[in-house]
Amino acid sequence: MTPRTSATRTRRTRPAATPRTRATPPAAWASDHGSMTIEVAFLLVLLVVPLFYLVGTVGRVQAGAYAVTAAAREAGRAFATADDLGAAPARAEVAAALVYRSHGFADGQGSVQVACVDGDCLAPGTAVEVSSQISVELPLVPDFMRGRVPTAMTLTSHHTEPVDAFRGGGR
């Protein structure tokens, strides 16, 4: 065996490490370029379209709820302020129809029924009970689903309108 001298000693060194930066992605990422755009577009359609449908449906049902409540109230006021009992039902129907139209419902979609609480409907101090009803069609329900899922919601409202206690006979 020969003794090792400093001249014969070899030095082991590590190969120089190449620094990774964010500008140089690994080679495995090269095949994934552009797929995020496709994924976002797919998820956008998958999540946003049902969300728009839900918002539209809830908005239409809420419009029906406002319409049926306002129709009952306005029909009661129109009935209770009529000059005679003969004109009162027609005034109530017209008032309810105006409310339904102002909320985006067609003529005939809603109905109103008026009943007298205490005998004479227009006697001072009595009250008039009004019930209104509307059927709200849910939007974008296909025809083949009509027998399987509910396609309309029926909304009702009840209102009691007092007749003015100081109502005079000589109006």
mmCIF file of the C-alpha atoms, coordinates in Angstrom:
data_MODEL
# 
_entry.id   MODEL 
# 
loop_
_atom_site.group_PDB 
_atom_site.id 
_atom_site.type_symbol 
_atom_site.label_atom_id 
_atom_site.label_alt_id 
_atom_site.label_comp_id 
_atom_site.label_asym_id 
_atom_site.label_entity_id 
_atom_site.label_seq_id 
_atom_site.pdbx_PDB_ins_code 
_atom_site.Cartn_x 
_atom_site.Cartn_y 
_atom_site.Cartn_z 
_atom_site.occupancy 
_atom_site.B_iso_or_equiv 
_atom_site.pdbx_formal_charge 
_atom_site.auth_seq_id 
_atom_site.auth_comp_id 
_atom_site.auth_asym_id 
_atom_site.auth_atom_id 
_atom_site.pdbx_PDB_model_num 
ATOM 1   C CA . MET A 1 1   ? 0.000    0.000  0.000   1.00 0.00 ? 1   MET A CA 1 
ATOM 2   C CA . THR A 1 2   ? 1.211    3.358  -0.874  1.00 0.00 ? 2   THR A CA 1 
ATOM 3   C CA . PRO A 1 3   ? 0.702    6.133  1.489   1.00 0.00 ? 3   PRO A CA 1 
ATOM 4   C CA . ARG A 1 4   ? -1.476   8.901  0.227   1.00 0.00 ? 4   ARG A CA 1 
ATOM 5   C CA . THR A 1 5   ? -0.046   12.204 -0.050  1.00 0.00 ? 5   THR A CA 1 
ATOM 6   C CA . SER A 1 6   ? -1.776   15.435 -0.442  1.00 0.00 ? 6   SER A CA 1 
ATOM 7   C CA . ALA A 1 7   ? -0.907   15.428 -4.121  1.00 0.00 ? 7   ALA A CA 1 
ATOM 8   C CA . THR A 1 8   ? -2.649   12.155 -4.777  1.00 0.00 ? 8   THR A CA 1 
ATOM 9   C CA . ARG A 1 9   ? -5.695   12.851 -2.697  1.00 0.00 ? 9   ARG A CA 1 
ATOM 10  C CA . THR A 1 10  ? -8.771   13.509 -4.824  1.00 0.00 ? 10  THR A CA 1 
ATOM 11  C CA . ARG A 1 11  ? -11.413  15.760 -3.649  1.00 0.00 ? 11  ARG A CA 1 
ATOM 12  C CA . ARG A 1 12  ? -15.049  14.842 -3.984  1.00 0.00 ? 12  ARG A CA 1 
ATOM 13  C CA . THR A 1 13  ? -17.377  17.643 -4.823  1.00 0.00 ? 13  THR A CA 1 
ATOM 14  C CA . ARG A 1 14  ? -21.084  17.743 -5.340  1.00 0.00 ? 14  ARG A CA 1 
ATOM 15  C CA . PRO A 1 15  ? -22.382  18.790 -8.650  1.00 0.00 ? 15  PRO A CA 1 
ATOM 16  C CA . ALA A 1 16  ? -23.584  22.364 -8.676  1.00 0.00 ? 16  ALA A CA 1 
ATOM 17  C CA . ALA A 1 17  ? -27.284  22.617 -7.933  1.00 0.00 ? 17  ALA A CA 1 
ATOM 18  C CA . THR A 1 18  ? -29.320  24.592 -10.409 1.00 0.00 ? 18  THR A CA 1 
ATOM 19  C CA . PRO A 1 19  ? -31.573  27.007 -8.576  1.00 0.00 ? 19  PRO A CA 1 
ATOM 20  C CA . ARG A 1 20  ? -35.324  26.650 -9.305  1.00 0.00 ? 20  ARG A CA 1 
ATOM 21  C CA . THR A 1 21  ? -37.164  29.785 -9.917  1.00 0.00 ? 21  THR A CA 1 
ATOM 22  C CA . ARG A 1 22  ? -40.833  30.438 -10.516 1.00 0.00 ? 22  ARG A CA 1 
ATOM 23  C CA . ALA A 1 23  ? -40.070  31.354 -14.090 1.00 0.00 ? 23  ALA A CA 1 
ATOM 24  C CA . THR A 1 24  ? -38.999  27.817 -14.947 1.00 0.00 ? 24  THR A CA 1 
ATOM 25  C CA . PRO A 1 25  ? -41.766  25.325 -14.130 1.00 0.00 ? 25  PRO A CA 1 
ATOM 26  C CA . PRO A 1 26  ? -41.072  21.617 -14.096 1.00 0.00 ? 26  PRO A CA 1 
ATOM 27  C CA . ALA A 1 27  ? -41.372  19.785 -17.367 1.00 0.00 ? 27  ALA A CA 1 
ATOM 28  C CA . ALA A 1 28  ? -44.447  17.882 -16.097 1.00 0.00 ? 28  ALA A CA 1 
ATOM 29  C CA . TRP A 1 29  ? -46.438  21.116 -16.031 1.00 0.00 ? 29  TRP A CA 1 
ATOM 30  C CA . ALA A 1 30  ? -45.987  21.773 -19.709 1.00 0.00 ? 30  ALA A CA 1 
ATOM 31  C CA . SER A 1 31  ? -48.763  19.345 -20.700 1.00 0.00 ? 31  SER A CA 1 
ATOM 32  C CA . ASP A 1 32  ? -51.247  21.041 -18.286 1.00 0.00 ? 32  ASP A CA 1 
ATOM 33  C CA . HIS A 1 33  ? -51.017  24.449 -19.937 1.00 0.00 ? 33  HIS A CA 1 
ATOM 34  C CA . GLY A 1 34  ? -54.443  26.108 -20.533 1.00 0.00 ? 34  GLY A CA 1 
ATOM 35  C CA . SER A 1 35  ? -56.632  23.548 -18.763 1.00 0.00 ? 35  SER A CA 1 
ATOM 36  C CA . MET A 1 36  ? -57.638  25.961 -15.984 1.00 0.00 ? 36  MET A CA 1 
ATOM 37  C CA . THR A 1 37  ? -59.581  28.041 -18.488 1.00 0.00 ? 37  THR A CA 1 
ATOM 38  C CA . ILE A 1 38  ? -61.576  24.991 -19.517 1.00 0.00 ? 38  ILE A CA 1 
ATOM 39  C CA . GLU A 1 39  ? -62.187  23.969 -15.907 1.00 0.00 ? 39  GLU A CA 1 
ATOM 40  C CA . VAL A 1 40  ? -63.364  27.443 -14.917 1.00 0.00 ? 40  VAL A CA 1 
ATOM 41  C CA . ALA A 1 41  ? -65.672  27.659 -17.918 1.00 0.00 ? 41  ALA A CA 1 
ATOM 42  C CA . PHE A 1 42  ? -67.162  24.254 -17.116 1.00 0.00 ? 42  PHE A CA 1 
ATOM 43  C CA . LEU A 1 43  ? -67.673  25.083 -13.423 1.00 0.00 ? 43  LEU A CA 1 
ATOM 44  C CA . LEU A 1 44  ? -69.114  28.473 -14.313 1.00 0.00 ? 44  LEU A CA 1 
ATOM 45  C CA . VAL A 1 45  ? -71.813  26.846 -16.407 1.00 0.00 ? 45  VAL A CA 1 
ATOM 46  C CA . LEU A 1 46  ? -72.365  24.089 -13.865 1.00 0.00 ? 46  LEU A CA 1 
ATOM 47  C CA . LEU A 1 47  ? -72.790  26.441 -10.888 1.00 0.00 ? 47  LEU A CA 1 
ATOM 48  C CA . VAL A 1 48  ? -73.985  29.785 -12.214 1.00 0.00 ? 48  VAL A CA 1 
ATOM 49  C CA . VAL A 1 49  ? -76.801  28.645 -14.512 1.00 0.00 ? 49  VAL A CA 1 
ATOM 50  C CA . PRO A 1 50  ? -78.702  26.872 -11.684 1.00 0.00 ? 50  PRO A CA 1 
ATOM 51  C CA . LEU A 1 51  ? -78.034  29.877 -9.452  1.00 0.00 ? 51  LEU A CA 1 
ATOM 52  C CA . PHE A 1 52  ? -79.622  32.220 -12.017 1.00 0.00 ? 52  PHE A CA 1 
ATOM 53  C CA . TYR A 1 53  ? -82.612  29.875 -12.284 1.00 0.00 ? 53  TYR A CA 1 
ATOM 54  C CA . LEU A 1 54  ? -82.987  29.815 -8.507  1.00 0.00 ? 54  LEU A CA 1 
ATOM 55  C CA . VAL A 1 55  ? -82.836  33.604 -8.245  1.00 0.00 ? 55  VAL A CA 1 
ATOM 56  C CA . GLY A 1 56  ? -85.399  33.988 -11.037 1.00 0.00 ? 56  GLY A CA 1 
ATOM 57  C CA . THR A 1 57  ? -87.761  31.452 -9.480  1.00 0.00 ? 57  THR A CA 1 
ATOM 58  C CA . VAL A 1 58  ? -87.541  32.947 -6.004  1.00 0.00 ? 58  VAL A CA 1 
ATOM 59  C CA . GLY A 1 59  ? -88.079  36.408 -7.493  1.00 0.00 ? 59  GLY A CA 1 
ATOM 60  C CA . ARG A 1 60  ? -91.219  35.286 -9.321  1.00 0.00 ? 60  ARG A CA 1 
ATOM 61  C CA . VAL A 1 61  ? -92.648  33.603 -6.213  1.00 0.00 ? 61  VAL A CA 1 
ATOM 62  C CA . GLN A 1 62  ? -91.866  36.699 -4.140  1.00 0.00 ? 62  GLN A CA 1 
ATOM 63  C CA . ALA A 1 63  ? -93.624  38.893 -6.709  1.00 0.00 ? 63  ALA A CA 1 
ATOM 64  C CA . GLY A 1 64  ? -96.642  36.606 -6.342  1.00 0.00 ? 64  GLY A CA 1 
ATOM 65  C CA . ALA A 1 65  ? -96.522  36.901 -2.558  1.00 0.00 ? 65  ALA A CA 1 
ATOM 66  C CA . TYR A 1 66  ? -96.439  40.694 -2.740  1.00 0.00 ? 66  TYR A CA 1 
ATOM 67  C CA . ALA A 1 67  ? -99.204  40.721 -5.355  1.00 0.00 ? 67  ALA A CA 1 
ATOM 68  C CA . VAL A 1 68  ? -101.592 38.469 -3.454  1.00 0.00 ? 68  VAL A CA 1 
ATOM 69  C CA . THR A 1 69  ? -101.127 40.437 -0.217  1.00 0.00 ? 69  THR A CA 1 
ATOM 70  C CA . ALA A 1 70  ? -101.557 43.824 -1.873  1.00 0.00 ? 70  ALA A CA 1 
ATOM 71  C CA . ALA A 1 71  ? -104.557 42.606 -3.907  1.00 0.00 ? 71  ALA A CA 1 
ATOM 72  C CA . ALA A 1 72  ? -106.389 41.497 -0.763  1.00 0.00 ? 72  ALA A CA 1 
ATOM 73  C CA . ARG A 1 73  ? -105.665 44.772 0.992   1.00 0.00 ? 73  ARG A CA 1 
ATOM 74  C CA . GLU A 1 74  ? -106.619 47.011 -1.946  1.00 0.00 ? 74  GLU A CA 1 
ATOM 75  C CA . ALA A 1 75  ? -109.744 45.011 -2.768  1.00 0.00 ? 75  ALA A CA 1 
ATOM 76  C CA . GLY A 1 76  ? -110.869 45.379 0.855   1.00 0.00 ? 76  GLY A CA 1 
ATOM 77  C CA . ARG A 1 77  ? -110.270 49.125 0.815   1.00 0.00 ? 77  ARG A CA 1 
ATOM 78  C CA . ALA A 1 78  ? -112.086 49.557 -2.485  1.00 0.00 ? 78  ALA A CA 1 
ATOM 79  C CA . PHE A 1 79  ? -115.033 47.491 -1.242  1.00 0.00 ? 79  PHE A CA 1 
ATOM 80  C CA . ALA A 1 80  ? -115.275 49.279 2.124   1.00 0.00 ? 80  ALA A CA 1 
ATOM 81  C CA . THR A 1 81  ? -115.218 52.757 0.558   1.00 0.00 ? 81  THR A CA 1 
ATOM 82  C CA . ALA A 1 82  ? -117.861 52.050 -2.100  1.00 0.00 ? 82  ALA A CA 1 
ATOM 83  C CA . ASP A 1 83  ? -120.948 54.282 -2.121  1.00 0.00 ? 83  ASP A CA 1 
ATOM 84  C CA . ASP A 1 84  ? -123.402 51.399 -2.434  1.00 0.00 ? 84  ASP A CA 1 
ATOM 85  C CA . LEU A 1 85  ? -123.369 47.628 -2.149  1.00 0.00 ? 85  LEU A CA 1 
ATOM 86  C CA . GLY A 1 86  ? -124.073 47.163 -5.862  1.00 0.00 ? 86  GLY A CA 1 
ATOM 87  C CA . ALA A 1 87  ? -120.796 48.810 -6.980  1.00 0.00 ? 87  ALA A CA 1 
ATOM 88  C CA . ALA A 1 88  ? -118.612 47.398 -4.195  1.00 0.00 ? 88  ALA A CA 1 
ATOM 89  C CA . PRO A 1 89  ? -117.801 43.948 -5.702  1.00 0.00 ? 89  PRO A CA 1 
ATOM 90  C CA . ALA A 1 90  ? -116.835 45.467 -9.065  1.00 0.00 ? 90  ALA A CA 1 
ATOM 91  C CA . ARG A 1 91  ? -114.581 48.006 -7.326  1.00 0.00 ? 91  ARG A CA 1 
ATOM 92  C CA . ALA A 1 92  ? -112.875 45.195 -5.403  1.00 0.00 ? 92  ALA A CA 1 
ATOM 93  C CA . GLU A 1 93  ? -112.284 43.170 -8.602  1.00 0.00 ? 93  GLU A CA 1 
ATOM 94  C CA . VAL A 1 94  ? -110.842 46.175 -10.461 1.00 0.00 ? 94  VAL A CA 1 
ATOM 95  C CA . ALA A 1 95  ? -108.536 47.055 -7.550  1.00 0.00 ? 95  ALA A CA 1 
ATOM 96  C CA . ALA A 1 96  ? -107.233 43.496 -7.339  1.00 0.00 ? 96  ALA A CA 1 
ATOM 97  C CA . ALA A 1 97  ? -106.745 43.290 -11.123 1.00 0.00 ? 97  ALA A CA 1 
ATOM 98  C CA . LEU A 1 98  ? -104.706 46.521 -11.060 1.00 0.00 ? 98  LEU A CA 1 
ATOM 99  C CA . VAL A 1 99  ? -102.445 45.123 -8.350  1.00 0.00 ? 99  VAL A CA 1 
ATOM 100 C CA . TYR A 1 100 ? -101.946 41.816 -10.171 1.00 0.00 ? 100 TYR A CA 1 
ATOM 101 C CA . ARG A 1 101 ? -101.078 43.623 -13.410 1.00 0.00 ? 101 ARG A CA 1 
ATOM 102 C CA . SER A 1 102 ? -98.640  45.945 -11.662 1.00 0.00 ? 102 SER A CA 1 
ATOM 103 C CA . HIS A 1 103 ? -96.773  42.900 -10.328 1.00 0.00 ? 103 HIS A CA 1 
ATOM 104 C CA . GLY A 1 104 ? -96.498  41.309 -13.773 1.00 0.00 ? 104 GLY A CA 1 
ATOM 105 C CA . PHE A 1 105 ? -99.390  38.837 -13.731 1.00 0.00 ? 105 PHE A CA 1 
ATOM 106 C CA . ALA A 1 106 ? -101.921 38.509 -16.523 1.00 0.00 ? 106 ALA A CA 1 
ATOM 107 C CA . ASP A 1 107 ? -105.623 39.228 -16.139 1.00 0.00 ? 107 ASP A CA 1 
ATOM 108 C CA . GLY A 1 108 ? -107.437 36.233 -14.738 1.00 0.00 ? 108 GLY A CA 1 
ATOM 109 C CA . GLN A 1 109 ? -104.409 34.699 -13.015 1.00 0.00 ? 109 GLN A CA 1 
ATOM 110 C CA . GLY A 1 110 ? -105.534 35.910 -9.610  1.00 0.00 ? 110 GLY A CA 1 
ATOM 111 C CA . SER A 1 111 ? -108.892 35.889 -7.905  1.00 0.00 ? 111 SER A CA 1 
ATOM 112 C CA . VAL A 1 112 ? -110.551 37.760 -5.051  1.00 0.00 ? 112 VAL A CA 1 
ATOM 113 C CA . GLN A 1 113 ? -113.481 36.792 -2.815  1.00 0.00 ? 113 GLN A CA 1 
ATOM 114 C CA . VAL A 1 114 ? -115.209 39.241 -0.476  1.00 0.00 ? 114 VAL A CA 1 
ATOM 115 C CA . ALA A 1 115 ? -117.351 38.230 2.499   1.00 0.00 ? 115 ALA A CA 1 
ATOM 116 C CA . CYS A 1 116 ? -119.191 40.312 5.074   1.00 0.00 ? 116 CYS A CA 1 
ATOM 117 C CA . VAL A 1 117 ? -118.371 39.688 8.730   1.00 0.00 ? 117 VAL A CA 1 
ATOM 118 C CA . ASP A 1 118 ? -121.479 41.197 10.348  1.00 0.00 ? 118 ASP A CA 1 
ATOM 119 C CA . GLY A 1 119 ? -124.589 41.135 8.156   1.00 0.00 ? 119 GLY A CA 1 
ATOM 120 C CA . ASP A 1 120 ? -124.658 44.417 6.229   1.00 0.00 ? 120 ASP A CA 1 
ATOM 121 C CA . CYS A 1 121 ? -121.324 44.842 4.452   1.00 0.00 ? 121 CYS A CA 1 
ATOM 122 C CA . LEU A 1 122 ? -121.202 48.614 4.331   1.00 0.00 ? 122 LEU A CA 1 
ATOM 123 C CA . ALA A 1 123 ? -122.794 49.465 7.701   1.00 0.00 ? 123 ALA A CA 1 
ATOM 124 C CA . PRO A 1 124 ? -120.608 51.748 9.846   1.00 0.00 ? 124 PRO A CA 1 
ATOM 125 C CA . GLY A 1 125 ? -118.398 49.830 12.260  1.00 0.00 ? 125 GLY A CA 1 
ATOM 126 C CA . THR A 1 126 ? -118.617 46.465 10.462  1.00 0.00 ? 126 THR A CA 1 
ATOM 127 C CA . ALA A 1 127 ? -115.796 44.681 8.676   1.00 0.00 ? 127 ALA A CA 1 
ATOM 128 C CA . VAL A 1 128 ? -115.204 43.091 5.284   1.00 0.00 ? 128 VAL A CA 1 
ATOM 129 C CA . GLU A 1 129 ? -113.094 39.934 4.880   1.00 0.00 ? 129 GLU A CA 1 
ATOM 130 C CA . VAL A 1 130 ? -111.196 39.571 1.622   1.00 0.00 ? 130 VAL A CA 1 
ATOM 131 C CA . SER A 1 131 ? -109.397 36.462 0.389   1.00 0.00 ? 131 SER A CA 1 
ATOM 132 C CA . SER A 1 132 ? -107.138 36.599 -2.647  1.00 0.00 ? 132 SER A CA 1 
ATOM 133 C CA . GLN A 1 133 ? -105.411 33.773 -4.449  1.00 0.00 ? 133 GLN A CA 1 
ATOM 134 C CA . ILE A 1 134 ? -102.935 33.487 -7.291  1.00 0.00 ? 134 ILE A CA 1 
ATOM 135 C CA . SER A 1 135 ? -101.191 30.586 -8.975  1.00 0.00 ? 135 SER A CA 1 
ATOM 136 C CA . VAL A 1 136 ? -97.560  31.370 -9.813  1.00 0.00 ? 136 VAL A CA 1 
ATOM 137 C CA . GLU A 1 137 ? -96.122  29.299 -12.646 1.00 0.00 ? 137 GLU A CA 1 
ATOM 138 C CA . LEU A 1 138 ? -92.496  28.349 -12.033 1.00 0.00 ? 138 LEU A CA 1 
ATOM 139 C CA . PRO A 1 139 ? -90.353  29.518 -14.957 1.00 0.00 ? 139 PRO A CA 1 
ATOM 140 C CA . LEU A 1 140 ? -88.574  27.223 -17.423 1.00 0.00 ? 140 LEU A CA 1 
ATOM 141 C CA . VAL A 1 141 ? -90.164  23.941 -16.301 1.00 0.00 ? 141 VAL A CA 1 
ATOM 142 C CA . PRO A 1 142 ? -90.282  21.698 -19.392 1.00 0.00 ? 142 PRO A CA 1 
ATOM 143 C CA . ASP A 1 143 ? -93.560  20.119 -20.503 1.00 0.00 ? 143 ASP A CA 1 
ATOM 144 C CA . PHE A 1 144 ? -92.399  16.545 -19.880 1.00 0.00 ? 144 PHE A CA 1 
ATOM 145 C CA . MET A 1 145 ? -91.908  17.366 -16.166 1.00 0.00 ? 145 MET A CA 1 
ATOM 146 C CA . ARG A 1 146 ? -95.462  18.652 -15.630 1.00 0.00 ? 146 ARG A CA 1 
ATOM 147 C CA . GLY A 1 147 ? -96.769  15.426 -14.091 1.00 0.00 ? 147 GLY A CA 1 
ATOM 148 C CA . ARG A 1 148 ? -93.672  14.672 -12.020 1.00 0.00 ? 148 ARG A CA 1 
ATOM 149 C CA . VAL A 1 149 ? -92.778  17.888 -10.215 1.00 0.00 ? 149 VAL A CA 1 
ATOM 150 C CA . PRO A 1 150 ? -94.865  20.847 -9.074  1.00 0.00 ? 150 PRO A CA 1 
ATOM 151 C CA . THR A 1 151 ? -94.890  23.483 -11.795 1.00 0.00 ? 151 THR A CA 1 
ATOM 152 C CA . ALA A 1 152 ? -96.940  26.111 -9.974  1.00 0.00 ? 152 ALA A CA 1 
ATOM 153 C CA . MET A 1 153 ? -97.339  27.468 -6.468  1.00 0.00 ? 153 MET A CA 1 
ATOM 154 C CA . THR A 1 154 ? -100.680 28.670 -5.164  1.00 0.00 ? 154 THR A CA 1 
ATOM 155 C CA . LEU A 1 155 ? -100.409 31.669 -2.865  1.00 0.00 ? 155 LEU A CA 1 
ATOM 156 C CA . THR A 1 156 ? -103.281 32.990 -0.736  1.00 0.00 ? 156 THR A CA 1 
ATOM 157 C CA . SER A 1 157 ? -103.830 35.996 1.471   1.00 0.00 ? 157 SER A CA 1 
ATOM 158 C CA . HIS A 1 158 ? -106.610 37.085 3.843   1.00 0.00 ? 158 HIS A CA 1 
ATOM 159 C CA . HIS A 1 159 ? -107.348 40.648 4.891   1.00 0.00 ? 159 HIS A CA 1 
ATOM 160 C CA . THR A 1 160 ? -110.024 42.151 7.131   1.00 0.00 ? 160 THR A CA 1 
ATOM 161 C CA . GLU A 1 161 ? -110.910 45.748 6.290   1.00 0.00 ? 161 GLU A CA 1 
ATOM 162 C CA . PRO A 1 162 ? -113.004 47.724 8.777   1.00 0.00 ? 162 PRO A CA 1 
ATOM 163 C CA . VAL A 1 163 ? -115.765 49.938 7.421   1.00 0.00 ? 163 VAL A CA 1 
ATOM 164 C CA . ASP A 1 164 ? -115.439 53.499 8.703   1.00 0.00 ? 164 ASP A CA 1 
ATOM 165 C CA . ALA A 1 165 ? -117.405 53.916 11.934  1.00 0.00 ? 165 ALA A CA 1 
ATOM 166 C CA . PHE A 1 166 ? -118.236 57.531 11.043  1.00 0.00 ? 166 PHE A CA 1 
ATOM 167 C CA . ARG A 1 167 ? -119.457 56.710 7.563   1.00 0.00 ? 167 ARG A CA 1 
ATOM 168 C CA . GLY A 1 168 ? -122.398 58.909 6.732   1.00 0.00 ? 168 GLY A CA 1 
ATOM 169 C CA . GLY A 1 169 ? -125.396 57.990 4.666   1.00 0.00 ? 169 GLY A CA 1 
ATOM 170 C CA . GLY A 1 170 ? -125.347 61.229 2.645   1.00 0.00 ? 170 GLY A CA 1 
ATOM 171 C CA . ARG A 1 171 ? -122.125 60.777 0.714   1.00 0.00 ? 171 ARG A CA 1 
# 
